[in-house]
Amino acid sequence: MSVLKITQDNFEKEVLKADKPVLLDFWAPWCGPCRMVGPVVEDVASETVGSAIVGKINVDEEPGLAQSFRVMSIPTLVVMKDGKVVNSQVGAKSKQAILDMLK
């Protein structure tokens, strides 16, 4: 499965009611480090099919979601389980570091 585009409209269904861990990538198209981590997030999505959900939130299109997570810098990676934040990191990360966040 590919990376989901998370919006205010599908946030509850895809994230809060998910039965697996959810990795959220807060990003923007103008952000250089976000563009660097984008393909890594895609790889993580491919490797975690069936065990995790991976979604991207464009902070310019979804400022309300970014604000609710208190995102100050991007990229910000957030892992949620059972509707609660269990891990959060700011900045571009390696594939292994992102996979470790999901454990």
N, CA, C and O atoms as CSV, one atom per row, in Angstrom:
chain,resi,resn,atom,element,x,y,z
A,1,MET,N,N,0.847,-1.184,0.000
A,1,MET,CA,C,0.000,0.000,0.000
A,1,MET,C,C,0.887,1.240,0.000
A,1,MET,O,O,1.960,1.255,0.604
A,2,SER,N,N,0.433,2.249,-0.669
A,2,SER,CA,C,1.230,3.471,-0.738
A,2,SER,C,C,0.908,4.384,0.446
A,2,SER,O,O,0.069,4.069,1.290
A,3,VAL,N,N,1.581,5.489,0.480
A,3,VAL,CA,C,1.372,6.476,1.534
A,3,VAL,C,C,0.016,7.137,1.343
A,3,VAL,O,O,-0.345,7.532,0.235
A,4,LEU,N,N,-0.729,7.253,2.437
A,4,LEU,CA,C,-2.035,7.903,2.388
A,4,LEU,C,C,-1.877,9.411,2.536
A,4,LEU,O,O,-1.014,9.885,3.274
A,5,LYS,N,N,-2.710,10.150,1.835
A,5,LYS,CA,C,-2.782,11.597,2.061
A,5,LYS,C,C,-3.801,11.802,3.178
A,5,LYS,O,O,-4.984,11.504,3.014
A,6,ILE,N,N,-3.335,12.307,4.302
A,6,ILE,CA,C,-4.212,12.510,5.454
A,6,ILE,C,C,-4.711,13.951,5.453
A,6,ILE,O,O,-3.935,14.900,5.341
A,7,THR,N,N,-6.023,14.083,5.582
A,7,THR,CA,C,-6.658,15.397,5.645
A,7,THR,C,C,-7.559,15.447,6.873
A,7,THR,O,O,-7.761,14.439,7.551
A,8,GLN,N,N,-8.089,16.612,7.146
A,8,GLN,CA,C,-9.040,16.754,8.251
A,8,GLN,C,C,-10.223,15.805,8.045
A,8,GLN,O,O,-10.765,15.260,9.007
A,9,ASP,N,N,-10.618,15.612,6.778
A,9,ASP,CA,C,-11.786,14.787,6.464
A,9,ASP,C,C,-11.575,13.307,6.751
A,9,ASP,O,O,-12.510,12.634,7.183
A,10,ASN,N,N,-10.358,12.775,6.521
A,10,ASN,CA,C,-10.161,11.337,6.719
A,10,ASN,C,C,-9.329,11.017,7.963
A,10,ASN,O,O,-9.037,9.848,8.216
A,11,PHE,N,N,-8.943,12.026,8.741
A,11,PHE,CA,C,-8.070,11.836,9.897
A,11,PHE,C,C,-8.663,10.855,10.911
A,11,PHE,O,O,-7.978,9.938,11.362
A,12,GLU,N,N,-9.913,11.045,11.264
A,12,GLU,CA,C,-10.517,10.174,12.281
A,12,GLU,C,C,-10.536,8.723,11.808
A,12,GLU,O,O,-10.135,7.824,12.547
A,13,LYS,N,N,-10.999,8.492,10.581
A,13,LYS,CA,C,-11.109,7.124,10.048
A,13,LYS,C,C,-9.741,6.467,9.875
A,13,LYS,O,O,-9.547,5.326,10.294
A,14,GLU,N,N,-8.788,7.180,9.260
A,14,GLU,CA,C,-7.498,6.581,8.898
A,14,GLU,C,C,-6.485,6.565,10.044
A,14,GLU,O,O,-5.599,5.711,10.073
A,15,VAL,N,N,-6.610,7.496,10.982
A,15,VAL,CA,C,-5.605,7.603,12.039
A,15,VAL,C,C,-6.174,7.232,13.404
A,15,VAL,O,O,-5.687,6.301,14.046
A,16,LEU,N,N,-7.190,7.945,13.850
A,16,LEU,CA,C,-7.714,7.714,15.194
A,16,LEU,C,C,-8.350,6.337,15.355
A,16,LEU,O,O,-8.267,5.743,16.430
A,17,LYS,N,N,-8.977,5.826,14.311
A,17,LYS,CA,C,-9.652,4.522,14.402
A,17,LYS,C,C,-8.837,3.389,13.778
A,17,LYS,O,O,-9.356,2.293,13.567
A,18,ALA,N,N,-7.574,3.649,13.485
A,18,ALA,CA,C,-6.719,2.626,12.872
A,18,ALA,C,C,-6.463,1.489,13.851
A,18,ALA,O,O,-6.338,1.707,15.056
A,19,ASP,N,N,-6.385,0.272,13.319
A,19,ASP,CA,C,-6.121,-0.898,14.152
A,19,ASP,C,C,-4.640,-1.278,14.151
A,19,ASP,O,O,-4.267,-2.332,14.667
A,20,LYS,N,N,-3.798,-0.420,13.569
A,20,LYS,CA,C,-2.354,-0.638,13.523
A,20,LYS,C,C,-1.672,0.684,13.869
A,20,LYS,O,O,-2.315,1.733,13.885
A,21,PRO,N,N,-0.371,0.632,14.145
A,21,PRO,CA,C,0.355,1.898,14.345
A,21,PRO,C,C,0.284,2.752,13.079
A,21,PRO,O,O,0.246,2.228,11.966
A,22,VAL,N,N,0.267,4.068,13.262
A,22,VAL,CA,C,0.205,5.007,12.138
A,22,VAL,C,C,1.405,5.944,12.215
A,22,VAL,O,O,1.638,6.592,13.235
A,23,LEU,N,N,2.165,6.005,11.120
A,23,LEU,CA,C,3.251,6.964,11.004
A,23,LEU,C,C,2.739,8.153,10.211
A,23,LEU,O,O,2.267,7.997,9.085
A,24,LEU,N,N,2.830,9.342,10.797
A,24,LEU,CA,C,2.417,10.569,10.117
A,24,LEU,C,C,3.649,11.397,9.792
A,24,LEU,O,O,4.488,11.647,10.658
A,25,ASP,N,N,3.752,11.816,8.548
A,25,ASP,CA,C,4.842,12.668,8.094
A,25,ASP,C,C,4.255,14.046,7.803
A,25,ASP,O,O,3.541,14.233,6.818
A,26,PHE,N,N,4.565,15.016,8.681
A,26,PHE,CA,C,4.145,16.401,8.455
A,26,PHE,C,C,5.191,17.048,7.563
A,26,PHE,O,O,6.373,17.068,7.904
A,27,TRP,N,N,4.759,17.582,6.413
A,27,TRP,CA,C,5.700,18.067,5.410
A,27,TRP,C,C,5.099,19.218,4.620
A,27,TRP,O,O,3.933,19.568,4.805
A,28,ALA,N,N,5.901,19.803,3.740
A,28,ALA,CA,C,5.438,20.802,2.774
A,28,ALA,C,C,6.319,20.678,1.527
A,28,ALA,O,O,7.491,20.315,1.628
A,29,PRO,N,N,5.752,20.982,0.348
A,29,PRO,CA,C,6.508,20.828,-0.892
A,29,PRO,C,C,7.736,21.738,-0.992
A,29,PRO,O,O,8.678,21.411,-1.713
A,30,TRP,N,N,7.745,22.861,-0.293
A,30,TRP,CA,C,8.857,23.809,-0.361
A,30,TRP,C,C,9.994,23.473,0.605
A,30,TRP,O,O,11.024,24.147,0.609
A,31,CYS,N,N,9.816,22.446,1.413
A,31,CYS,CA,C,10.770,22.092,2.473
A,31,CYS,C,C,11.805,21.093,1.935
A,31,CYS,O,O,11.462,19.960,1.595
A,32,GLY,N,N,13.074,21.522,1.863
A,32,GLY,CA,C,14.140,20.659,1.350
A,32,GLY,C,C,14.300,19.354,2.109
A,32,GLY,O,O,14.302,18.294,1.483
A,33,PRO,N,N,14.435,19.382,3.445
A,33,PRO,CA,C,14.554,18.129,4.196
A,33,PRO,C,C,13.323,17.224,4.036
A,33,PRO,O,O,13.439,15.999,4.066
A,34,CYS,N,N,12.145,17.839,3.865
A,34,CYS,CA,C,10.925,17.043,3.639
A,34,CYS,C,C,11.038,16.269,2.327
A,34,CYS,O,O,10.654,15.102,2.250
A,35,ARG,N,N,11.565,16.926,1.303
A,35,ARG,CA,C,11.721,16.255,0.012
A,35,ARG,C,C,12.762,15.141,0.103
A,35,ARG,O,O,12.669,14.140,-0.607
A,36,MET,N,N,13.751,15.317,0.977
A,36,MET,CA,C,14.757,14.263,1.175
A,36,MET,C,C,14.152,13.047,1.872
A,36,MET,O,O,14.451,11.910,1.507
A,37,VAL,N,N,13.315,13.279,2.861
A,37,VAL,CA,C,12.768,12.175,3.641
A,37,VAL,C,C,11.558,11.527,2.943
A,37,VAL,O,O,11.167,10.414,3.295
A,38,GLY,N,N,10.968,12.214,1.962
A,38,GLY,CA,C,9.794,11.684,1.266
A,38,GLY,C,C,9.977,10.286,0.699
A,38,GLY,O,O,9.157,9.411,0.978
A,39,PRO,N,N,11.036,10.037,-0.096
A,39,PRO,CA,C,11.240,8.694,-0.641
A,39,PRO,C,C,11.501,7.644,0.448
A,39,PRO,O,O,11.146,6.477,0.288
A,40,VAL,N,N,12.120,8.065,1.546
A,40,VAL,CA,C,12.369,7.149,2.662
A,40,VAL,C,C,11.033,6.731,3.290
A,40,VAL,O,O,10.833,5.562,3.621
A,41,VAL,N,N,10.128,7.695,3.449
A,41,VAL,CA,C,8.799,7.404,4.000
A,41,VAL,C,C,8.048,6.452,3.061
A,41,VAL,O,O,7.347,5.550,3.520
A,42,GLU,N,N,8.196,6.656,1.745
A,42,GLU,CA,C,7.581,5.745,0.764
A,42,GLU,C,C,8.114,4.320,0.945
A,42,GLU,O,O,7.346,3.359,0.918
A,43,ASP,N,N,9.441,4.187,1.130
A,43,ASP,CA,C,10.050,2.869,1.354
A,43,ASP,C,C,9.503,2.223,2.621
A,43,ASP,O,O,9.195,1.031,2.636
A,44,VAL,N,N,9.385,3.015,3.682
A,44,VAL,CA,C,8.853,2.497,4.952
A,44,VAL,C,C,7.425,2.008,4.739
A,44,VAL,O,O,7.044,0.962,5.265
A,45,ALA,N,N,6.632,2.754,3.975
A,45,ALA,CA,C,5.243,2.341,3.696
A,45,ALA,C,C,5.230,0.997,2.980
A,45,ALA,O,O,4.413,0.134,3.303
A,46,SER,N,N,6.123,0.808,2.015
A,46,SER,CA,C,6.190,-0.450,1.269
A,46,SER,C,C,6.600,-1.606,2.174
A,46,SER,O,O,6.077,-2.713,2.045
A,47,GLU,N,N,7.528,-1.357,3.085
A,47,GLU,CA,C,8.039,-2.412,3.960
A,47,GLU,C,C,7.092,-2.772,5.096
A,47,GLU,O,O,7.199,-3.860,5.662
A,48,THR,N,N,6.175,-1.889,5.437
A,48,THR,CA,C,5.314,-2.128,6.606
A,48,THR,C,C,3.869,-2.433,6.226
A,48,THR,O,O,2.966,-2.337,7.058
A,49,VAL,N,N,3.657,-2.802,4.965
A,49,VAL,CA,C,2.298,-3.153,4.521
A,49,VAL,C,C,1.755,-4.241,5.442
A,49,VAL,O,O,2.411,-5.258,5.667
A,50,GLY,N,N,0.556,-4.022,5.971
A,50,GLY,CA,C,-0.069,-5.002,6.844
A,50,GLY,C,C,0.253,-4.822,8.316
A,50,GLY,O,O,-0.493,-5.299,9.171
A,51,SER,N,N,1.357,-4.140,8.630
A,51,SER,CA,C,1.711,-3.977,10.043
A,51,SER,C,C,1.624,-2.524,10.508
A,51,SER,O,O,1.588,-2.259,11.710
A,52,ALA,N,N,1.590,-1.578,9.558
A,52,ALA,CA,C,1.493,-0.161,9.923
A,52,ALA,C,C,0.841,0.602,8.780
A,52,ALA,O,O,0.792,0.135,7.642
A,53,ILE,N,N,0.346,1.779,9.109
A,53,ILE,CA,C,-0.229,2.687,8.122
A,53,ILE,C,C,0.697,3.900,8.064
A,53,ILE,O,O,1.150,4.391,9.097
A,54,VAL,N,N,0.972,4.371,6.870
A,54,VAL,CA,C,1.841,5.536,6.703
A,54,VAL,C,C,1.055,6.625,5.985
A,54,VAL,O,O,0.481,6.394,4.921
A,55,GLY,N,N,1.039,7.811,6.577
A,55,GLY,CA,C,0.311,8.921,5.986
A,55,GLY,C,C,1.147,10.186,5.970
A,55,GLY,O,O,2.032,10.370,6.805
A,56,LYS,N,N,0.860,11.059,5.010
A,56,LYS,CA,C,1.542,12.346,4.906
A,56,LYS,C,C,0.507,13.453,5.091
A,56,LYS,O,O,-0.606,13.384,4.571
A,57,ILE,N,N,0.906,14.470,5.843
A,57,ILE,CA,C,0.043,15.619,6.081
A,57,ILE,C,C,0.774,16.860,5.594
A,57,ILE,O,O,1.809,17.235,6.145
A,58,ASN,N,N,0.235,17.495,4.564
A,58,ASN,CA,C,0.802,18.734,4.032
A,58,ASN,C,C,0.390,19.865,4.979
A,58,ASN,O,O,-0.793,20.187,5.093
A,59,VAL,N,N,1.376,20.463,5.655
A,59,VAL,CA,C,1.057,21.477,6.668
A,59,VAL,C,C,0.445,22.738,6.072
A,59,VAL,O,O,-0.261,23.467,6.768
A,60,ASP,N,N,0.707,23.006,4.787
A,60,ASP,CA,C,0.099,24.170,4.137
A,60,ASP,C,C,-1.375,23.933,3.837
A,60,ASP,O,O,-2.183,24.859,3.909
A,61,GLU,N,N,-1.727,22.689,3.499
A,61,GLU,CA,C,-3.121,22.354,3.181
A,61,GLU,C,C,-3.932,22.015,4.422
A,61,GLU,O,O,-5.154,22.161,4.423
A,62,GLU,N,N,-3.260,21.561,5.481
A,62,GLU,CA,C,-3.952,21.126,6.704
A,62,GLU,C,C,-3.361,21.816,7.941
A,62,GLU,O,O,-2.828,21.150,8.829
A,63,PRO,N,N,-3.457,23.154,7.997
A,63,PRO,CA,C,-2.863,23.861,9.147
A,63,PRO,C,C,-3.501,23.482,10.480
A,63,PRO,O,O,-2.837,23.533,11.515
A,64,GLY,N,N,-4.764,23.107,10.470
A,64,GLY,CA,C,-5.435,22.708,11.713
A,64,GLY,C,C,-4.833,21.446,12.306
A,64,GLY,O,O,-4.637,21.356,13.518
A,65,LEU,N,N,-4.539,20.469,11.450
A,65,LEU,CA,C,-3.915,19.236,11.945
A,65,LEU,C,C,-2.506,19.525,12.450
A,65,LEU,O,O,-2.103,19.024,13.499
A,66,ALA,N,N,-1.760,20.332,11.704
A,66,ALA,CA,C,-0.400,20.677,12.139
A,66,ALA,C,C,-0.442,21.374,13.500
A,66,ALA,O,O,0.386,21.102,14.369
A,67,GLN,N,N,-1.398,22.262,13.675
A,67,GLN,CA,C,-1.521,22.985,14.938
A,67,GLN,C,C,-1.922,22.047,16.066
A,67,GLN,O,O,-1.419,22.179,17.182
A,68,SER,N,N,-2.817,21.102,15.797
A,68,SER,CA,C,-3.264,20.194,16.857
A,68,SER,C,C,-2.126,19.298,17.346
A,68,SER,O,O,-2.157,18.824,18.482
A,69,PHE,N,N,-1.122,19.062,16.494
A,69,PHE,CA,C,0.049,18.270,16.892
A,69,PHE,C,C,1.218,19.164,17.321
A,69,PHE,O,O,2.315,18.674,17.588
A,70,ARG,N,N,0.976,20.466,17.383
A,70,ARG,CA,C,1.991,21.444,17.772
A,70,ARG,C,C,3.254,21.325,16.924
A,70,ARG,O,O,4.371,21.389,17.437
A,71,VAL,N,N,3.062,21.153,15.632
A,71,VAL,CA,C,4.192,21.058,14.708
A,71,VAL,C,C,4.790,22.449,14.523
A,71,VAL,O,O,4.121,23.361,14.038
A,72,MET,N,N,6.044,22.600,14.909
A,72,MET,CA,C,6.749,23.875,14.793
A,72,MET,C,C,7.775,23.847,13.668
A,72,MET,O,O,8.044,24.871,13.040
A,73,SER,N,N,8.348,22.669,13.416
A,73,SER,CA,C,9.356,22.495,12.373
A,73,SER,C,C,8.983,21.268,11.554
A,73,SER,O,O,8.381,20.322,12.061
A,74,ILE,N,N,9.352,21.302,10.285
A,74,ILE,CA,C,9.100,20.137,9.440
A,74,ILE,C,C,10.410,19.728,8.776
A,74,ILE,O,O,11.279,20.571,8.552
A,75,PRO,N,N,10.561,18.447,8.460
A,75,PRO,CA,C,9.586,17.388,8.665
A,75,PRO,C,C,9.463,16.991,10.141
A,75,PRO,O,O,10.447,16.968,10.880
A,76,THR,N,N,8.251,16.685,10.538
A,76,THR,CA,C,7.982,16.098,11.851
A,76,THR,C,C,7.339,14.744,11.603
A,76,THR,O,O,6.374,14.636,10.846
A,77,LEU,N,N,7.875,13.717,12.240
A,77,LEU,CA,C,7.337,12.360,12.130
A,77,LEU,C,C,6.690,12.002,13.459
A,77,LEU,O,O,7.295,12.155,14.520
A,78,VAL,N,N,5.441,11.519,13.388
A,78,VAL,CA,C,4.682,11.176,14.586
A,78,VAL,C,C,4.154,9.762,14.424
A,78,VAL,O,O,3.625,9.406,13.371
A,79,VAL,N,N,4.301,8.950,15.476
A,79,VAL,CA,C,3.727,7.606,15.476
A,79,VAL,C,C,2.578,7.599,16.470
A,79,VAL,O,O,2.720,8.023,17.617
A,80,MET,N,N,1.424,7.101,15.996
A,80,MET,CA,C,0.239,6.998,16.854
A,80,MET,C,C,-0.200,5.551,16.960
A,80,MET,O,O,-0.159,4.801,15.984
A,81,LYS,N,N,-0.620,5.166,18.158
A,81,LYS,CA,C,-1.201,3.852,18.391
A,81,LYS,C,C,-2.454,4.068,19.230
A,81,LYS,O,O,-2.430,4.809,20.213
A,82,ASP,N,N,-3.531,3.431,18.846
A,82,ASP,CA,C,-4.801,3.548,19.576
A,82,ASP,C,C,-5.207,5.005,19.773
A,82,ASP,O,O,-5.743,5.372,20.820
A,83,GLY,N,N,-4.948,5.838,18.755
A,83,GLY,CA,C,-5.364,7.230,18.795
A,83,GLY,C,C,-4.507,8.140,19.650
A,83,GLY,O,O,-4.858,9.301,19.860
A,84,LYS,N,N,-3.367,7.626,20.156
A,84,LYS,CA,C,-2.492,8.425,21.009
A,84,LYS,C,C,-1.091,8.506,20.409
A,84,LYS,O,O,-0.614,7.555,19.791
A,85,VAL,N,N,-0.441,9.648,20.599
A,85,VAL,CA,C,0.936,9.820,20.137
A,85,VAL,C,C,1.857,9.003,21.048
A,85,VAL,O,O,1.841,9.164,22.269
A,86,VAL,N,N,2.660,8.123,20.437
A,86,VAL,CA,C,3.599,7.309,21.214
A,86,VAL,C,C,5.054,7.656,20.892
A,86,VAL,O,O,5.960,7.274,21.632
A,87,ASN,N,N,5.281,8.375,19.797
A,87,ASN,CA,C,6.636,8.759,19.425
A,87,ASN,C,C,6.555,9.950,18.482
A,87,ASN,O,O,5.615,10.071,17.696
A,88,SER,N,N,7.538,10.818,18.568
A,88,SER,CA,C,7.565,11.996,17.700
A,88,SER,C,C,9.007,12.447,17.547
A,88,SER,O,O,9.749,12.527,18.526
A,89,GLN,N,N,9.401,12.742,16.312
A,89,GLN,CA,C,10.755,13.223,16.055
A,89,GLN,C,C,10.713,14.283,14.963
A,89,GLN,O,O,9.895,14.217,14.046
A,90,VAL,N,N,11.608,15.260,15.077
A,90,VAL,CA,C,11.690,16.347,14.106
A,90,VAL,C,C,12.962,16.174,13.291
A,90,VAL,O,O,14.018,15.837,13.826
A,91,GLY,N,N,12.848,16.409,11.991
A,91,GLY,CA,C,14.010,16.362,11.118
A,91,GLY,C,C,14.029,15.121,10.250
A,91,GLY,O,O,13.322,14.147,10.509
A,92,ALA,N,N,14.849,15.174,9.218
A,92,ALA,CA,C,14.986,14.026,8.314
A,92,ALA,C,C,15.651,12.883,9.065
A,92,ALA,O,O,16.636,13.083,9.776
A,93,LYS,N,N,15.110,11.696,8.904
A,93,LYS,CA,C,15.616,10.509,9.592
A,93,LYS,C,C,15.952,9.433,8.570
A,93,LYS,O,O,15.451,9.443,7.446
A,94,SER,N,N,16.806,8.510,8.980
A,94,SER,CA,C,17.130,7.373,8.120
A,94,SER,C,C,15.956,6.397,8.115
A,94,SER,O,O,15.083,6.440,8.981
A,95,LYS,N,N,15.959,5.528,7.128
A,95,LYS,CA,C,14.896,4.517,7.034
A,95,LYS,C,C,14.865,3.670,8.300
A,95,LYS,O,O,13.792,3.404,8.842
A,96,GLN,N,N,16.026,3.249,8.773
A,96,GLN,CA,C,16.069,2.411,9.974
A,96,GLN,C,C,15.533,3.158,11.191
A,96,GLN,O,O,14.822,2.576,12.010
A,97,ALA,N,N,15.867,4.439,11.316
A,97,ALA,CA,C,15.374,5.238,12.449
A,97,ALA,C,C,13.847,5.338,12.407
A,97,ALA,O,O,13.188,5.284,13.445
A,98,ILE,N,N,13.294,5.481,11.208
A,98,ILE,CA,C,11.840,5.570,11.080
A,98,ILE,C,C,11.205,4.214,11.397
A,98,ILE,O,O,10.188,4.156,12.088
A,99,LEU,N,N,11.793,3.132,10.902
A,99,LEU,CA,C,11.269,1.795,11.213
A,99,LEU,C,C,11.331,1.544,12.718
A,99,LEU,O,O,10.411,0.960,13.290
A,100,ASP,N,N,12.411,1.984,13.359
A,100,ASP,CA,C,12.533,1.809,14.809
A,100,ASP,C,C,11.459,2.572,15.570
A,100,ASP,O,O,11.014,2.127,16.628
A,101,MET,N,N,11.038,3.724,15.039
A,101,MET,CA,C,9.965,4.496,15.676
A,101,MET,C,C,8.667,3.687,15.734
A,101,MET,O,O,7.870,3.859,16.656
A,102,LEU,N,N,8.455,2.818,14.767
A,102,LEU,CA,C,7.204,2.063,14.676
A,102,LEU,C,C,7.182,0.839,15.603
A,102,LEU,O,O,6.135,0.212,15.763
A,103,LYS,N,N,8.308,0.497,16.208
A,103,LYS,CA,C,8.366,-0.705,17.073
A,103,LYS,C,C,7.734,-0.452,18.407
A,103,LYS,O,O,7.695,-1.347,19.252
